[in-house]
Amino acid sequence: MKDFRKLITLVAATVIALCLFVTGIVISGFRDDGHASDSSKITVKAAVKSETQAATLSAARASEVSAVSTDIPVAEDDETLGFTAKKTSLKAGKSYTFKVNMSGVTWTSSKEEVATVSASGKVVAKTVGKTKITASAGTQSVSVTLTVKPKKTIGIDAGHQRRANLGMEPVGPGSSTSKYKVTGGTSGRTTGIAEYKLTLRVAKKLKEELKSRGYAVVMTRTKHDVDISNKERALKLNKSCDIAIRLHADGSDSTSIKGASVLYPGPDNPYVANLSAKSKKLSQKVLDSYIAATGLSSRGLHVRNDLTGTNWSTIPVTLIEMGYMTNASDDVYMSKKANQYKMAKGMADGIDAYFGY
Ligand SMILES: [Zn+2]
C-alpha cells in the first residue's frame, strides 16, 4: 500500500508539472501574437519557472527573441520585409536573382519590356530603361528601381538627305583631298523612290530592332530636311557609339546588276588602317546575316579608302549597299515594308554576331 501511494503521488506530481509546462507554452505563444496582456505574461512566467525547459523558453522570450523553437508558430507580421539581394543596374541581356528575407512573396516589374521578373525573383534585363522591381507579402512590399544599361551603343547613318550639299570637305583627317559634303544619292528606276527615303525607312526599323535587343542607338538623322556632311555624321557617331553602320543603296547604268555589298576601310587606309580588321569582321557578319534574312544576292566585301564618312570614323564601321535601285527586282523588293523589316533584322543579326551575342 505504501508503494502504491508513492506511485500515485509521483504520477500526480508529473501530471501537474506537465500541465504547468503546457499552459506556459500556450500562453507564451499568445504573447508572440501580441494579444496577451502584461498580467498574464507575469503569471505564466511565474508558473513555468519550476520547469527547467520552460524556464529557458521564458528567459528567451524575456529577451524579446521571437523565434526560439520550431514548435512555436511565429507570426510573419512581426518581420519587416526587406531585400537580402538586389541590384540597381543591370546590362541588357543579363540576369540576376533578387532575394528578400521571406518566402512566398509575389514579384512584379513595372515595365516588363525593360526587365521581367520570375516567381522566384530572377530578373532578366531586356531593353534600355528603368523599371521598378517589387516584392509583396501580405500588406508589406519593398521596391527598388532598376536601371537597364545598353549592351552596346550602335550608330546608324541613313545615307544622304533631301538636298545635296556640294560644298567640299577633306576625305579624312589631315587630307588635302576633298569631296562633296553630301551627295543626292540614287533613286529607284522602277519605283521612283529616292535613296535618302529608302535609307531612312530601313534605318528607323533597324533602330527599333536593335533597341528591342537591348542596344542603345544613335541616329545621324531622323528626317529628310537636314544638312549634315559625311564628316559630321562620322564625328557625331564617334562620340558615344561602339560601332557605326552606314546605310546606302547602289545605282548603275546597267539594269541587270543587282545584289548587296559591304564596304570597309582596308589595312592600307591612310586614316583608319587601325579599324580595318574589326570593320572587315563587322562587314562580313552584317552581309552574311543580311543575305540570309533577305534572300538578295551577295556582291561580297570591298575595300574602299575614299569614303569620307568612313575615314573620319574612330570606331569600327561598315557601309552596306542594300541592293541596286537601278535593278527592277532589287528596287521593288527594297520598297516593300515587310522586306524592310527583313533587311533590318538581317543587319541586327549581323551586329549580334559581330559582338558574339
Ligand atoms: Zn548612297
Residues whose N, C-alpha, C, O or C-beta is under 5 A from the ligand:
A	BS01	ZN	G159 G185 H248 A249
